Amino acid sequence: MEPVYEGNPKHKEPWQPGRKGSLCPADIGAERARMLLREAVPLGKTRFAADRGRPFCAQLHDADRNRWHGYPVCWREVPHNVRQAVRDRFGVSNAELKRYW
């Protein structure tokens, strides 16, 4: 079954008081998020992708229906054992890696 992207409002503007989570950039819409999820490097119940050098993490939140949500992270939050695979798959340069470290 193909993974299905479901956005989570806590990662969208406007910021929701009392909720934790990083805000997704405004230029990442649902269609782009679905593409990143499909191309992401899997690691257990998480997947990692990059868009213009920015790393993203997707988490499985409904295993029965294969539903995922994602959010931006820093490169240091991407596990070392998948970091290079993500960089290779999404064409991340050293400068982009440093920018979003």
Buried (B, 14 or more C-beta within 10 A) or exposed (E): EEBEBBBBEBBBEEEEEEEEBBBBBEEBEEEBBBEBBEEBBEBEEBBBBBBEBBBBBBEBEEEEEEEBBBBBBEBEEBEEEBBEBBBEBBEBEEEBBEEBE
